[in-house]
Amino acid sequence: MSNSLVLVINSGSSSLKFALIDTVNGEATLSGLGECFGLPEANVSWKINGEKQQVQLEASGNHHQQAVDRIVALLDELGMKQDIVAIGHRVVHGGEKFTQTVKVDDTVLEEIEKLSDLAPLHNPAHVIGMRATMKAFPALSQYAVFDTAFHQSMPAKAYTGAISRKLYNDYGIRRYGFHGTSHYFVSREAAKVINKPVEKSNFISVHLGNGASVCAVKNGKSVDTSMGFTPLAGLMMGTRCGDLDPSIIEFLLKKGWSQEDVFNELNKNSGLLGVSGLTSDCRGIVEAMEEGHEGATLAFEIFCYRVAKYIGSYMVALDELDAIIFTAGIGENSLPVRSKILENLKIFGYREDAEANAAARFGNKGIITQPSTPVAMVIPTNEEWVIAKQSMEMLHS
């Protein structure tokens, strides 16, 4: 068994994803999910040799701890526990405090908890997962890898809002950005494709999934990104509205909407779901559009148009552009979305290579534009590998 195995944990408010990553090749030896925490149907499931297995958790008690304990038992049963050398945790928000991966200790846990105002649904859950894992693996070093860390290289002109300085000083209101591990990974992989050092490479990374963001990467560093103080800003997403006139919030509050109603509307009922009236799943949107559904067609058009607008605007942040990178579930697999975005970018010279575009999906990477035209490519993301590798690097530093 490899001595390069890192257990990666992504603890959410009602779920816990896990993967055992071989840091030599990036492959997941084992992966699974604990879900429905807080409900009677709470369970942990995993796949071995393509076969799914599942166990129920006890109806009451700490489901995060139960899930971690079950994962430990599973690793024991499979003879893998003794080969794990470190544990890496995904943390959504590191604020301005954390600019790189750190070893987890009591002080770090306290700091992550203090940042809960910035990520109330995520950071408290991360801490619960970390405490449970530290209890289960007391002898192993554990590391926190932050979604926001990659974007801490943004200049002040990119992260500062056009608001009073008091709001920044008192509450830390600024652009933080997310999907950092994904943008970091694909920009490094894209540099290999074009055979340039990443420190001399410039990309616009387009992470399109249920959550979506664009990042301008200059000489390997993030210099701007579309998500903001929270993941609600920027692109239209599966259920999130993206950029919106803030006066709409005041308007709805005056109409008698509660703060919770407004939050739910913008985060859970908007985006592809809200415009189409059908689904938040891009595959369903494309299918309905092909059948002539008006709402789905409009949702598709808005989504692709807004992505193209962001790409165009982020060319301002770069001195030159080596390639556009498409990644994540939609970015890696939706040919119609990629094709439409490139069509919207025709003023910049982008021309789709239909055959190459069709080939770059289901885990395949590749350049999807015609020769002698500006480059766009598909790079499958691997955020778990980033977390595992950075944890391993810290372990040996």
Secondary structure, DSSP 8 states (H G I E B T S, - for coil): --S-EEEEEEE-SS-EEEEEEETTT--EEEEEEEE-TTSTT-EEEEEETTEEEEEE--SSS-HHHHHHHHHHHHHHHTT-GGGEEEEEEEES--TTT-SS-EE--HHHHHHHHHGGGTSTTTHHHHHHHHHHHHHH-TTS-EEEEETTGGGGG--HHHH--SS-HHHHHHH--S-----HHHHHHHHHHHHHHTT--GGG-EEEEEEESSSEEEEEEETTEEEEES--SSTTSSS--SS---S--THHHHHHHHTT--HHHHHHHHHHS-HHHHHHSS-S-HHHHHHHHHTT-HHHHHHHHHHHHHHHHHHHHHGGG-S---EEEEEHHHHHH-HHHHHHHHHHTGGGT--B-HHHHHHS-TT--EE-B-TTS--EEE----HHHHHHHHHHHHHT-
